[in-house]
Amino acid sequence: MSFQCHSAKSFTRASIWKNAPEAPGVYGLSNARVWLVIEESNNIRAELMAVYDEMNAFPSGTPPTGFSFEVCESRQRRDRWLQLTRELSPVARANRR
């Protein structure tokens, strides 16, 4: 089962501000070909904004173009992160943190 919010949002500052909640959960970053990273966060919007500001942290040729997310409480977050990581096989398997 992939992200409950199936429609990917554009990975731009305006789209993050408009679409990402200030809530705990998991999120994924992708480009047109692959999932780049799946992460968990206490604040999805703040984390995505920080990642957006660190775009040079992604290898050349693999910048994210979209994001998906799910809001979930902290006690469920780690399990959901593991589930999505196994299912979607992001190219960056380790947490950024």
mmCIF file as gemmi writes it, N, C-alpha and C atoms, coordinates in Angstrom:
data_model
loop_
_atom_site.group_PDB
_atom_site.id
_atom_site.type_symbol
_atom_site.label_atom_id
_atom_site.label_alt_id
_atom_site.label_comp_id
_atom_site.label_asym_id
_atom_site.label_entity_id
_atom_site.label_seq_id
_atom_site.pdbx_PDB_ins_code
_atom_site.Cartn_x
_atom_site.Cartn_y
_atom_site.Cartn_z
_atom_site.occupancy
_atom_site.B_iso_or_equiv
_atom_site.pdbx_formal_charge
_atom_site.auth_seq_id
_atom_site.auth_asym_id
_atom_site.pdbx_PDB_model_num
ATOM 1 N N . MET Axp A 1 ? 0.844 -1.173 0 1 0 ? 1 A 1
ATOM 2 C CA . MET Axp A 1 ? 0 0 0 1 0 ? 1 A 1
ATOM 3 C C . MET Axp A 1 ? 0.894 1.242 0 1 0 ? 1 A 1
ATOM 4 N N . SER Axp A 2 ? 0.77 2.058 -1.037 1 0 ? 2 A 1
ATOM 5 C CA . SER Axp A 2 ? 1.575 3.277 -1.089 1 0 ? 2 A 1
ATOM 6 C C . SER Axp A 2 ? 0.925 4.366 -0.243 1 0 ? 2 A 1
ATOM 7 N N . PHE Axp A 3 ? 1.399 5.595 -0.406 1 0 ? 3 A 1
ATOM 8 C CA . PHE Axp A 3 ? 0.866 6.705 0.382 1 0 ? 3 A 1
ATOM 9 C C . PHE Axp A 3 ? -0.65 6.786 0.24 1 0 ? 3 A 1
ATOM 10 N N . GLN Axp A 4 ? -1.319 7.077 1.336 1 0 ? 4 A 1
ATOM 11 C CA . GLN Axp A 4 ? -2.777 7.216 1.305 1 0 ? 4 A 1
ATOM 12 C C . GLN Axp A 4 ? -3.201 8.394 0.446 1 0 ? 4 A 1
ATOM 13 N N . CYS Axp A 5 ? -2.388 9.429 0.418 1 0 ? 5 A 1
ATOM 14 C CA . CYS Axp A 5 ? -2.622 10.591 -0.453 1 0 ? 5 A 1
ATOM 15 C C . CYS Axp A 5 ? -1.904 10.274 -1.765 1 0 ? 5 A 1
ATOM 16 N N . HIS Axp A 6 ? -2.608 9.661 -2.709 1 0 ? 6 A 1
ATOM 17 C CA . HIS Axp A 6 ? -1.967 9.147 -3.921 1 0 ? 6 A 1
ATOM 18 C C . HIS Axp A 6 ? -1.483 10.225 -4.88 1 0 ? 6 A 1
ATOM 19 N N . SER Axp A 7 ? -2.107 11.371 -4.883 1 0 ? 7 A 1
ATOM 20 C CA . SER Axp A 7 ? -1.701 12.396 -5.828 1 0 ? 7 A 1
ATOM 21 C C . SER Axp A 7 ? -0.47 13.134 -5.314 1 0 ? 7 A 1
ATOM 22 N N . ALA Axp A 8 ? 0.597 13.043 -6.079 1 0 ? 8 A 1
ATOM 23 C CA . ALA Axp A 8 ? 1.825 13.736 -5.713 1 0 ? 8 A 1
ATOM 24 C C . ALA Axp A 8 ? 1.644 15.23 -5.939 1 0 ? 8 A 1
ATOM 25 N N . LYS Axp A 9 ? 2.226 15.997 -5.059 1 0 ? 9 A 1
ATOM 26 C CA . LYS Axp A 9 ? 2.195 17.455 -5.16 1 0 ? 9 A 1
ATOM 27 C C . LYS Axp A 9 ? 3.531 17.927 -5.721 1 0 ? 9 A 1
ATOM 28 N N . SER Axp A 10 ? 3.525 19.033 -6.401 1 0 ? 10 A 1
ATOM 29 C CA . SER Axp A 10 ? 4.74 19.604 -6.96 1 0 ? 10 A 1
ATOM 30 C C . SER Axp A 10 ? 5.688 20.038 -5.834 1 0 ? 10 A 1
ATOM 31 N N . PHE Axp A 11 ? 6.966 19.735 -5.988 1 0 ? 11 A 1
ATOM 32 C CA . PHE Axp A 11 ? 7.949 20.09 -4.96 1 0 ? 11 A 1
ATOM 33 C C . PHE Axp A 11 ? 8.486 21.495 -5.221 1 0 ? 11 A 1
ATOM 34 N N . THR Axp A 12 ? 7.643 22.474 -4.905 1 0 ? 12 A 1
ATOM 35 C CA . THR Axp A 12 ? 8.009 23.883 -4.984 1 0 ? 12 A 1
ATOM 36 C C . THR Axp A 12 ? 7.674 24.518 -3.645 1 0 ? 12 A 1
ATOM 37 N N . ARG Axp A 13 ? 8.275 25.643 -3.362 1 0 ? 13 A 1
ATOM 38 C CA . ARG Axp A 13 ? 8.016 26.333 -2.094 1 0 ? 13 A 1
ATOM 39 C C . ARG Axp A 13 ? 6.519 26.645 -1.952 1 0 ? 13 A 1
ATOM 40 N N . ALA Axp A 14 ? 5.892 27.153 -2.998 1 0 ? 14 A 1
ATOM 41 C CA . ALA Axp A 14 ? 4.47 27.506 -2.933 1 0 ? 14 A 1
ATOM 42 C C . ALA Axp A 14 ? 3.592 26.273 -2.701 1 0 ? 14 A 1
ATOM 43 N N . SER Axp A 15 ? 3.906 25.179 -3.374 1 0 ? 15 A 1
ATOM 44 C CA . SER Axp A 15 ? 3.119 23.96 -3.22 1 0 ? 15 A 1
ATOM 45 C C . SER Axp A 15 ? 3.287 23.343 -1.832 1 0 ? 15 A 1
ATOM 46 N N . ILE Axp A 16 ? 4.498 23.367 -1.319 1 0 ? 16 A 1
ATOM 47 C CA . ILE Axp A 16 ? 4.733 22.857 0.036 1 0 ? 16 A 1
ATOM 48 C C . ILE Axp A 16 ? 3.903 23.669 1.028 1 0 ? 16 A 1
ATOM 49 N N . TRP Axp A 17 ? 3.977 24.986 0.916 1 0 ? 17 A 1
ATOM 50 C CA . TRP Axp A 17 ? 3.246 25.868 1.842 1 0 ? 17 A 1
ATOM 51 C C . TRP Axp A 17 ? 1.739 25.619 1.759 1 0 ? 17 A 1
ATOM 52 N N . LYS Axp A 18 ? 1.232 25.436 0.551 1 0 ? 18 A 1
ATOM 53 C CA . LYS Axp A 18 ? -0.205 25.263 0.339 1 0 ? 18 A 1
ATOM 54 C C . LYS Axp A 18 ? -0.694 23.864 0.731 1 0 ? 18 A 1
ATOM 55 N N . ASN Axp A 19 ? 0.088 22.824 0.435 1 0 ? 19 A 1
ATOM 56 C CA . ASN Axp A 19 ? -0.403 21.452 0.538 1 0 ? 19 A 1
ATOM 57 C C . ASN Axp A 19 ? 0.088 20.641 1.732 1 0 ? 19 A 1
ATOM 58 N N . ALA Axp A 20 ? 1.272 20.941 2.239 1 0 ? 20 A 1
ATOM 59 C CA . ALA Axp A 20 ? 1.832 20.128 3.325 1 0 ? 20 A 1
ATOM 60 C C . ALA Axp A 20 ? 1.321 20.63 4.682 1 0 ? 20 A 1
ATOM 61 N N . PRO Axp A 21 ? 0.858 19.732 5.516 1 0 ? 21 A 1
ATOM 62 C CA . PRO Axp A 21 ? 0.337 20.146 6.821 1 0 ? 21 A 1
ATOM 63 C C . PRO Axp A 21 ? 1.437 20.365 7.854 1 0 ? 21 A 1
ATOM 64 N N . GLU Axp A 22 ? 1.138 21.2 8.818 1 0 ? 22 A 1
ATOM 65 C CA . GLU Axp A 22 ? 2.022 21.352 9.974 1 0 ? 22 A 1
ATOM 66 C C . GLU Axp A 22 ? 1.587 20.301 10.995 1 0 ? 22 A 1
ATOM 67 N N . ALA Axp A 23 ? 1.874 19.054 10.671 1 0 ? 23 A 1
ATOM 68 C CA . ALA Axp A 23 ? 1.428 17.926 11.482 1 0 ? 23 A 1
ATOM 69 C C . ALA Axp A 23 ? 2.458 16.809 11.391 1 0 ? 23 A 1
ATOM 70 N N . PRO Axp A 24 ? 2.451 15.883 12.343 1 0 ? 24 A 1
ATOM 71 C CA . PRO Axp A 24 ? 3.389 14.77 12.288 1 0 ? 24 A 1
ATOM 72 C C . PRO Axp A 24 ? 2.966 13.751 11.236 1 0 ? 24 A 1
ATOM 73 N N . GLY Axp A 25 ? 3.953 13.061 10.675 1 0 ? 25 A 1
ATOM 74 C CA . GLY Axp A 25 ? 3.636 12.024 9.705 1 0 ? 25 A 1
ATOM 75 C C . GLY Axp A 25 ? 4.85 11.56 8.94 1 0 ? 25 A 1
ATOM 76 N N . VAL Axp A 26 ? 4.586 10.974 7.788 1 0 ? 26 A 1
ATOM 77 C CA . VAL Axp A 26 ? 5.635 10.491 6.889 1 0 ? 26 A 1
ATOM 78 C C . VAL Axp A 26 ? 5.47 11.196 5.551 1 0 ? 26 A 1
ATOM 79 N N . TYR Axp A 27 ? 6.581 11.337 4.821 1 0 ? 27 A 1
ATOM 80 C CA . TYR Axp A 27 ? 6.515 11.949 3.506 1 0 ? 27 A 1
ATOM 81 C C . TYR Axp A 27 ? 7.521 11.272 2.589 1 0 ? 27 A 1
ATOM 82 N N . GLY Axp A 28 ? 7.289 11.402 1.317 1 0 ? 28 A 1
ATOM 83 C CA . GLY Axp A 28 ? 8.205 10.862 0.321 1 0 ? 28 A 1
ATOM 84 C C . GLY Axp A 28 ? 8.475 11.896 -0.745 1 0 ? 28 A 1
ATOM 85 N N . LEU Axp A 29 ? 9.701 11.883 -1.245 1 0 ? 29 A 1
ATOM 86 C CA . LEU Axp A 29 ? 10.107 12.761 -2.342 1 0 ? 29 A 1
ATOM 87 C C . LEU Axp A 29 ? 10.427 11.896 -3.548 1 0 ? 29 A 1
ATOM 88 N N . SER Axp A 30 ? 9.981 12.336 -4.712 1 0 ? 30 A 1
ATOM 89 C CA . SER Axp A 30 ? 10.202 11.556 -5.924 1 0 ? 30 A 1
ATOM 90 C C . SER Axp A 30 ? 10.553 12.477 -7.084 1 0 ? 30 A 1
ATOM 91 N N . ASN Axp A 31 ? 11.05 11.854 -8.148 1 0 ? 31 A 1
ATOM 92 C CA . ASN Axp A 31 ? 11.162 12.556 -9.415 1 0 ? 31 A 1
ATOM 93 C C . ASN Axp A 31 ? 10.328 11.759 -10.415 1 0 ? 31 A 1
ATOM 94 N N . ALA Axp A 32 ? 10.457 11.989 -11.662 1 0 ? 32 A 1
ATOM 95 C CA . ALA Axp A 32 ? 9.601 11.324 -12.639 1 0 ? 32 A 1
ATOM 96 C C . ALA Axp A 32 ? 9.863 9.816 -12.73 1 0 ? 32 A 1
ATOM 97 N N . ARG Axp A 33 ? 10.992 9.355 -12.198 1 0 ? 33 A 1
ATOM 98 C CA . ARG Axp A 33 ? 11.361 7.945 -12.357 1 0 ? 33 A 1
ATOM 99 C C . ARG Axp A 33 ? 11.322 7.12 -11.086 1 0 ? 33 A 1
ATOM 100 N N . VAL Axp A 34 ? 11.753 7.683 -9.966 1 0 ? 34 A 1
ATOM 101 C CA . VAL Axp A 34 ? 11.933 6.881 -8.749 1 0 ? 34 A 1
ATOM 102 C C . VAL Axp A 34 ? 11.554 7.671 -7.498 1 0 ? 34 A 1
ATOM 103 N N . TRP Axp A 35 ? 11.321 6.921 -6.422 1 0 ? 35 A 1
ATOM 104 C CA . TRP Axp A 35 ? 11.22 7.541 -5.097 1 0 ? 35 A 1
ATOM 105 C C . TRP Axp A 35 ? 12.64 7.807 -4.628 1 0 ? 35 A 1
ATOM 106 N N . LEU Axp A 36 ? 12.894 9.004 -4.191 1 0 ? 36 A 1
ATOM 107 C CA . LEU Axp A 36 ? 14.233 9.388 -3.742 1 0 ? 36 A 1
ATOM 108 C C . LEU Axp A 36 ? 14.423 9.12 -2.26 1 0 ? 36 A 1
ATOM 109 N N . VAL Axp A 37 ? 13.43 9.454 -1.463 1 0 ? 37 A 1
ATOM 110 C CA . VAL Axp A 37 ? 13.564 9.323 -0.018 1 0 ? 37 A 1
ATOM 111 C C . VAL Axp A 37 ? 12.176 9.197 0.604 1 0 ? 37 A 1
ATOM 112 N N . ILE Axp A 38 ? 12.103 8.43 1.67 1 0 ? 38 A 1
ATOM 113 C CA . ILE Axp A 38 ? 10.91 8.356 2.513 1 0 ? 38 A 1
ATOM 114 C C . ILE Axp A 38 ? 11.378 8.739 3.913 1 0 ? 38 A 1
ATOM 115 N N . GLU Axp A 39 ? 10.689 9.67 4.553 1 0 ? 39 A 1
ATOM 116 C CA . GLU Axp A 39 ? 11.093 10.147 5.874 1 0 ? 39 A 1
ATOM 117 C C . GLU Axp A 39 ? 9.893 10.267 6.801 1 0 ? 39 A 1
ATOM 118 N N . GLU Axp A 40 ? 10.189 10.432 8.067 1 0 ? 40 A 1
ATOM 119 C CA . GLU Axp A 40 ? 9.177 10.732 9.066 1 0 ? 40 A 1
ATOM 120 C C . GLU Axp A 40 ? 9.528 12.065 9.708 1 0 ? 40 A 1
ATOM 121 N N . SER Axp A 41 ? 8.517 12.752 10.235 1 0 ? 41 A 1
ATOM 122 C CA . SER Axp A 41 ? 8.757 14.083 10.78 1 0 ? 41 A 1
ATOM 123 C C . SER Axp A 41 ? 7.696 14.449 11.809 1 0 ? 41 A 1
ATOM 124 N N . ASN Axp A 42 ? 8.068 15.323 12.727 1 0 ? 42 A 1
ATOM 125 C CA . ASN Axp A 42 ? 7.102 15.894 13.669 1 0 ? 42 A 1
ATOM 126 C C . ASN Axp A 42 ? 6.257 16.987 13.008 1 0 ? 42 A 1
ATOM 127 N N . ASN Axp A 43 ? 6.794 17.588 11.939 1 0 ? 43 A 1
ATOM 128 C CA . ASN Axp A 43 ? 6.11 18.669 11.228 1 0 ? 43 A 1
ATOM 129 C C . ASN Axp A 43 ? 6.442 18.52 9.747 1 0 ? 43 A 1
ATOM 130 N N . ILE Axp A 44 ? 5.512 17.952 8.995 1 0 ? 44 A 1
ATOM 131 C CA . ILE Axp A 44 ? 5.763 17.655 7.58 1 0 ? 44 A 1
ATOM 132 C C . ILE Axp A 44 ? 6.122 18.919 6.803 1 0 ? 44 A 1
ATOM 133 N N . ARG Axp A 45 ? 5.356 19.995 6.965 1 0 ? 45 A 1
ATOM 134 C CA . ARG Axp A 45 ? 5.63 21.224 6.21 1 0 ? 45 A 1
ATOM 135 C C . ARG Axp A 45 ? 7.018 21.784 6.516 1 0 ? 45 A 1
ATOM 136 N N . ALA Axp A 46 ? 7.356 21.89 7.788 1 0 ? 46 A 1
ATOM 137 C CA . ALA Axp A 46 ? 8.667 22.444 8.165 1 0 ? 46 A 1
ATOM 138 C C . ALA Axp A 46 ? 9.803 21.587 7.613 1 0 ? 46 A 1
ATOM 139 N N . GLU Axp A 47 ? 9.642 20.283 7.679 1 0 ? 47 A 1
ATOM 140 C CA . GLU Axp A 47 ? 10.685 19.382 7.168 1 0 ? 47 A 1
ATOM 141 C C . GLU Axp A 47 ? 10.835 19.516 5.659 1 0 ? 47 A 1
ATOM 142 N N . LEU Axp A 48 ? 9.721 19.571 4.931 1 0 ? 48 A 1
ATOM 143 C CA . LEU Axp A 48 ? 9.803 19.727 3.474 1 0 ? 48 A 1
ATOM 144 C C . LEU Axp A 48 ? 10.42 21.07 3.087 1 0 ? 48 A 1
ATOM 145 N N . MET Axp A 49 ? 10.1 22.112 3.822 1 0 ? 49 A 1
ATOM 146 C CA . MET Axp A 49 ? 10.72 23.416 3.557 1 0 ? 49 A 1
ATOM 147 C C . MET Axp A 49 ? 12.23 23.35 3.779 1 0 ? 49 A 1
ATOM 148 N N . ALA Axp A 50 ? 12.652 22.668 4.834 1 0 ? 50 A 1
ATOM 149 C CA . ALA Axp A 50 ? 14.085 22.527 5.104 1 0 ? 50 A 1
ATOM 150 C C . ALA Axp A 50 ? 14.768 21.728 3.997 1 0 ? 50 A 1
ATOM 151 N N . VAL Axp A 51 ? 14.121 20.66 3.542 1 0 ? 51 A 1
ATOM 152 C CA . VAL Axp A 51 ? 14.683 19.866 2.445 1 0 ? 51 A 1
ATOM 153 C C . VAL Axp A 51 ? 14.756 20.706 1.176 1 0 ? 51 A 1
ATOM 154 N N . TYR Axp A 52 ? 13.715 21.478 0.904 1 0 ? 52 A 1
ATOM 155 C CA . TYR Axp A 52 ? 13.712 22.34 -0.271 1 0 ? 52 A 1
ATOM 156 C C . TYR Axp A 52 ? 14.891 23.321 -0.228 1 0 ? 52 A 1
ATOM 157 N N . ASP Axp A 53 ? 15.16 23.864 0.936 1 0 ? 53 A 1
ATOM 158 C CA . ASP Axp A 53 ? 16.272 24.804 1.094 1 0 ? 53 A 1
ATOM 159 C C . ASP Axp A 53 ? 17.632 24.129 0.975 1 0 ? 53 A 1
ATOM 160 N N . GLU Axp A 54 ? 17.668 22.8 1.095 1 0 ? 54 A 1
ATOM 161 C CA . GLU Axp A 54 ? 18.92 22.026 0.991 1 0 ? 54 A 1
ATOM 162 C C . GLU Axp A 54 ? 18.967 21.228 -0.302 1 0 ? 54 A 1
ATOM 163 N N . MET Axp A 55 ? 18.403 21.736 -1.366 1 0 ? 55 A 1
ATOM 164 C CA . MET Axp A 55 ? 18.313 20.976 -2.624 1 0 ? 55 A 1
ATOM 165 C C . MET Axp A 55 ? 19.663 20.478 -3.11 1 0 ? 55 A 1
ATOM 166 N N . ASN Axp A 56 ? 20.733 21.168 -2.779 1 0 ? 56 A 1
ATOM 167 C CA . ASN Axp A 56 ? 22.055 20.721 -3.217 1 0 ? 56 A 1
ATOM 168 C C . ASN Axp A 56 ? 22.499 19.439 -2.51 1 0 ? 56 A 1
ATOM 169 N N . ALA Axp A 57 ? 21.724 18.965 -1.525 1 0 ? 57 A 1
ATOM 170 C CA . ALA Axp A 57 ? 22.062 17.728 -0.831 1 0 ? 57 A 1
ATOM 171 C C . ALA Axp A 57 ? 21.748 16.502 -1.685 1 0 ? 57 A 1
ATOM 172 N N . PHE Axp A 58 ? 20.969 16.671 -2.753 1 0 ? 58 A 1
ATOM 173 C CA . PHE Axp A 58 ? 20.637 15.548 -3.622 1 0 ? 58 A 1
ATOM 174 C C . PHE Axp A 58 ? 21.688 15.422 -4.712 1 0 ? 58 A 1
ATOM 175 N N . PRO Axp A 59 ? 22.026 14.186 -5.062 1 0 ? 59 A 1
ATOM 176 C CA . PRO Axp A 59 ? 23.016 13.989 -6.127 1 0 ? 59 A 1
ATOM 177 C C . PRO Axp A 59 ? 22.574 14.664 -7.422 1 0 ? 59 A 1
ATOM 178 N N . SER Axp A 60 ? 23.529 15.102 -8.188 1 0 ? 60 A 1
ATOM 179 C CA . SER Axp A 60 ? 23.248 15.747 -9.468 1 0 ? 60 A 1
ATOM 180 C C . SER Axp A 60 ? 22.382 14.837 -10.333 1 0 ? 60 A 1
ATOM 181 N N . GLY Axp A 61 ? 21.38 15.408 -10.945 1 0 ? 61 A 1
ATOM 182 C CA . GLY Axp A 61 ? 20.515 14.637 -11.825 1 0 ? 61 A 1
ATOM 183 C C . GLY Axp A 61 ? 19.338 13.975 -11.136 1 0 ? 61 A 1
ATOM 184 N N . THR Axp A 62 ? 19.25 14.072 -9.793 1 0 ? 62 A 1
ATOM 185 C CA . THR Axp A 62 ? 18.133 13.43 -9.096 1 0 ? 62 A 1
ATOM 186 C C . THR Axp A 62 ? 17.385 14.376 -8.16 1 0 ? 62 A 1
ATOM 187 N N . PRO Axp A 63 ? 17.159 15.614 -8.549 1 0 ? 63 A 1
ATOM 188 C CA . PRO Axp A 63 ? 16.411 16.492 -7.64 1 0 ? 63 A 1
ATOM 189 C C . PRO Axp A 63 ? 14.947 16.053 -7.557 1 0 ? 63 A 1
ATOM 190 N N . PRO Axp A 64 ? 14.335 16.217 -6.411 1 0 ? 64 A 1
ATOM 191 C CA . PRO Axp A 64 ? 12.922 15.869 -6.296 1 0 ? 64 A 1
ATOM 192 C C . PRO Axp A 64 ? 12.043 16.835 -7.09 1 0 ? 64 A 1
ATOM 193 N N . THR Axp A 65 ? 10.996 16.308 -7.664 1 0 ? 65 A 1
ATOM 194 C CA . THR Axp A 65 ? 10.031 17.132 -8.386 1 0 ? 65 A 1
ATOM 195 C C . THR Axp A 65 ? 8.638 17.041 -7.768 1 0 ? 65 A 1
ATOM 196 N N . GLY Axp A 66 ? 8.44 16.061 -6.875 1 0 ? 66 A 1
ATOM 197 C CA . GLY Axp A 66 ? 7.134 15.9 -6.26 1 0 ? 66 A 1
ATOM 198 C C . GLY Axp A 66 ? 7.243 15.335 -4.857 1 0 ? 66 A 1
ATOM 199 N N . PHE Axp A 67 ? 6.158 15.472 -4.088 1 0 ? 67 A 1
ATOM 200 C CA . PHE Axp A 67 ? 6.117 14.895 -2.749 1 0 ? 67 A 1
ATOM 201 C C . PHE Axp A 67 ? 4.734 14.345 -2.457 1 0 ? 67 A 1
ATOM 202 N N . SER Axp A 68 ? 4.691 13.361 -1.587 1 0 ? 68 A 1
ATOM 203 C CA . SER Axp A 68 ? 3.456 12.792 -1.051 1 0 ? 68 A 1
ATOM 204 C C . SER Axp A 68 ? 3.634 12.693 0.451 1 0 ? 68 A 1
ATOM 205 N N . PHE Axp A 69 ? 2.528 12.568 1.165 1 0 ? 69 A 1
ATOM 206 C CA . PHE Axp A 69 ? 2.632 12.506 2.619 1 0 ? 69 A 1
ATOM 207 C C . PHE Axp A 69 ? 1.427 11.804 3.214 1 0 ? 69 A 1
ATOM 208 N N . GLU Axp A 70 ? 1.559 11.439 4.467 1 0 ? 70 A 1
ATOM 209 C CA . GLU Axp A 70 ? 0.464 10.941 5.289 1 0 ? 70 A 1
ATOM 210 C C . GLU Axp A 70 ? 0.627 11.515 6.679 1 0 ? 70 A 1
ATOM 211 N N . VAL Axp A 71 ? -0.429 12.009 7.231 1 0 ? 71 A 1
ATOM 212 C CA . VAL Axp A 71 ? -0.419 12.453 8.622 1 0 ? 71 A 1
ATOM 213 C C . VAL Axp A 71 ? -0.631 11.22 9.487 1 0 ? 71 A 1
ATOM 214 N N . CYS Axp A 72 ? 0.219 11.039 10.487 1 0 ? 72 A 1
ATOM 215 C CA . CYS Axp A 72 ? 0.031 9.948 11.444 1 0 ? 72 A 1
ATOM 216 C C . CYS Axp A 72 ? 0.741 10.299 12.748 1 0 ? 72 A 1
ATOM 217 N N . GLU Axp A 73 ? 0.199 9.801 13.811 1 0 ? 73 A 1
ATOM 218 C CA . GLU Axp A 73 ? 0.727 10.076 15.144 1 0 ? 73 A 1
ATOM 219 C C . GLU Axp A 73 ? 2.077 9.403 15.346 1 0 ? 73 A 1
ATOM 220 N N . SER Axp A 74 ? 2.833 9.898 16.305 1 0 ? 74 A 1
ATOM 221 C CA . SER Axp A 74 ? 4.202 9.446 16.514 1 0 ? 74 A 1
ATOM 222 C C . SER Axp A 74 ? 4.309 7.947 16.791 1 0 ? 74 A 1
ATOM 223 N N . ARG Axp A 75 ? 3.355 7.367 17.493 1 0 ? 75 A 1
ATOM 224 C CA . ARG Axp A 75 ? 3.474 5.941 17.809 1 0 ? 75 A 1
ATOM 225 C C . ARG Axp A 75 ? 3.257 5.062 16.581 1 0 ? 75 A 1
ATOM 226 N N . GLN Axp A 76 ? 2.649 5.582 15.514 1 0 ? 76 A 1
ATOM 227 C CA . GLN Axp A 76 ? 2.432 4.835 14.278 1 0 ? 76 A 1
ATOM 228 C C . GLN Axp A 76 ? 3.449 5.192 13.194 1 0 ? 76 A 1
ATOM 229 N N . ARG Axp A 77 ? 4.097 6.301 13.37 1 0 ? 77 A 1
ATOM 230 C CA . ARG Axp A 77 ? 4.956 6.855 12.322 1 0 ? 77 A 1
ATOM 231 C C . ARG Axp A 77 ? 6.094 5.944 11.918 1 0 ? 77 A 1
ATOM 232 N N . ARG Axp A 78 ? 6.799 5.406 12.882 1 0 ? 78 A 1
ATOM 233 C CA . ARG Axp A 78 ? 7.96 4.557 12.568 1 0 ? 78 A 1
ATOM 234 C C . ARG Axp A 78 ? 7.538 3.311 11.788 1 0 ? 78 A 1
ATOM 235 N N . ASP Axp A 79 ? 6.443 2.683 12.189 1 0 ? 79 A 1
ATOM 236 C CA . ASP Axp A 79 ? 5.96 1.502 11.47 1 0 ? 79 A 1
ATOM 237 C C . ASP Axp A 79 ? 5.554 1.853 10.042 1 0 ? 79 A 1
ATOM 238 N N . ARG Axp A 80 ? 4.89 2.988 9.876 1 0 ? 80 A 1
ATOM 239 C CA . ARG Axp A 80 ? 4.467 3.397 8.534 1 0 ? 80 A 1
ATOM 240 C C . ARG Axp A 80 ? 5.668 3.742 7.673 1 0 ? 80 A 1
ATOM 241 N N . TRP Axp A 81 ? 6.654 4.39 8.266 1 0 ? 81 A 1
ATOM 242 C CA . TRP Axp A 81 ? 7.892 4.703 7.546 1 0 ? 81 A 1
ATOM 243 C C . TRP Axp A 81 ? 8.564 3.413 7.051 1 0 ? 81 A 1
ATOM 244 N N . LEU Axp A 82 ? 8.666 2.413 7.922 1 0 ? 82 A 1
ATOM 245 C CA . LEU Axp A 82 ? 9.268 1.137 7.531 1 0 ? 82 A 1
ATOM 246 C C . LEU Axp A 82 ? 8.478 0.47 6.411 1 0 ? 82 A 1
ATOM 247 N N . GLN Axp A 83 ? 7.174 0.483 6.533 1 0 ? 83 A 1
ATOM 248 C CA . GLN Axp A 83 ? 6.302 -0.125 5.535 1 0 ? 83 A 1
ATOM 249 C C . GLN Axp A 83 ? 6.486 0.54 4.166 1 0 ? 83 A 1
ATOM 250 N N . LEU Axp A 84 ? 6.45 1.857 4.136 1 0 ? 84 A 1
ATOM 251 C CA . LEU Axp A 84 ? 6.612 2.575 2.876 1 0 ? 84 A 1
ATOM 252 C C . LEU Axp A 84 ? 8.01 2.419 2.294 1 0 ? 84 A 1
ATOM 253 N N . THR Axp A 85 ? 9.014 2.403 3.143 1 0 ? 85 A 1
ATOM 254 C CA . THR Axp A 85 ? 10.39 2.225 2.672 1 0 ? 85 A 1
ATOM 255 C C . THR Axp A 85 ? 10.557 0.866 2.004 1 0 ? 85 A 1
ATOM 256 N N . ARG Axp A 86 ? 10.01 -0.155 2.622 1 0 ? 86 A 1
ATOM 257 C CA . ARG Axp A 86 ? 10.09 -1.51 2.023 1 0 ? 86 A 1
ATOM 258 C C . ARG Axp A 86 ? 9.33 -1.569 0.702 1 0 ? 86 A 1
ATOM 259 N N . GLU Axp A 87 ? 8.165 -0.976 0.664 1 0 ? 87 A 1
ATOM 260 C CA . GLU Axp A 87 ? 7.312 -1.055 -0.519 1 0 ? 87 A 1
ATOM 261 C C . GLU Axp A 87 ? 7.832 -0.226 -1.692 1 0 ? 87 A 1
ATOM 262 N N . LEU Axp A 88 ? 8.255 0.997 -1.414 1 0 ? 88 A 1
ATOM 263 C CA . LEU Axp A 88 ? 8.611 1.935 -2.482 1 0 ? 88 A 1
ATOM 264 C C . LEU Axp A 88 ? 10.095 1.936 -2.843 1 0 ? 88 A 1
ATOM 265 N N . SER Axp A 89 ? 10.938 1.336 -2.024 1 0 ? 89 A 1
ATOM 266 C CA . SER Axp A 89 ? 12.377 1.213 -2.288 1 0 ? 89 A 1
ATOM 267 C C . SER Axp A 89 ? 13.028 2.516 -2.72 1 0 ? 89 A 1
ATOM 268 N N . PRO Axp A 90 ? 13.019 3.54 -1.874 1 0 ? 90 A 1
ATOM 269 C CA . PRO Axp A 90 ? 13.668 4.808 -2.266 1 0 ? 90 A 1
ATOM 270 C C . PRO Axp A 90 ? 15.157 4.611 -2.466 1 0 ? 90 A 1
ATOM 271 N N . VAL Axp A 91 ? 15.729 5.415 -3.362 1 0 ? 91 A 1
ATOM 272 C CA . VAL Axp A 91 ? 17.154 5.264 -3.672 1 0 ? 91 A 1
ATOM 273 C C . VAL Axp A 91 ? 18.032 5.682 -2.492 1 0 ? 91 A 1
ATOM 274 N N . ALA Axp A 92 ? 17.563 6.606 -1.648 1 0 ? 92 A 1
ATOM 275 C CA . ALA Axp A 92 ? 18.289 6.983 -0.434 1 0 ? 92 A 1
ATOM 276 C C . ALA Axp A 92 ? 17.626 6.237 0.727 1 0 ? 92 A 1
ATOM 277 N N . ARG Axp A 93 ? 18.197 5.126 1.12 1 0 ? 93 A 1
ATOM 278 C CA . ARG Axp A 93 ? 17.566 4.255 2.105 1 0 ? 93 A 1
ATOM 279 C C . ARG Axp A 93 ? 17.721 4.753 3.535 1 0 ? 93 A 1
ATOM 280 N N . ALA Axp A 94 ? 18.759 5.498 3.832 1 0 ? 94 A 1
ATOM 281 C CA . ALA Axp A 94 ? 18.986 5.952 5.21 1 0 ? 94 A 1
ATOM 282 C C . ALA Axp A 94 ? 18.318 7.298 5.43 1 0 ? 94 A 1
ATOM 283 N N . ASN Axp A 95 ? 17.944 7.56 6.661 1 0 ? 95 A 1
ATOM 284 C CA . ASN Axp A 95 ? 17.385 8.873 7.011 1 0 ? 95 A 1
ATOM 285 C C . ASN Axp A 95 ? 18.412 9.964 6.738 1 0 ? 95 A 1
ATOM 286 N N . ARG Axp A 96 ? 17.914 11.134 6.317 1 0 ? 96 A 1
ATOM 287 C CA . ARG Axp A 96 ? 18.8 12.287 6.157 1 0 ? 96 A 1
ATOM 288 C C . ARG Axp A 96 ? 19.384 12.698 7.477 1 0 ? 96 A 1
ATOM 289 N N . ARG Axp A 97 ? 18.601 12.535 8.552 1 0 ? 97 A 1
ATOM 290 C CA . ARG Axp A 97 ? 19.026 13.005 9.864 1 0 ? 97 A 1
ATOM 291 C C . ARG Axp A 97 ? 20.121 12.151 10.425 1 0 ? 97 A 1
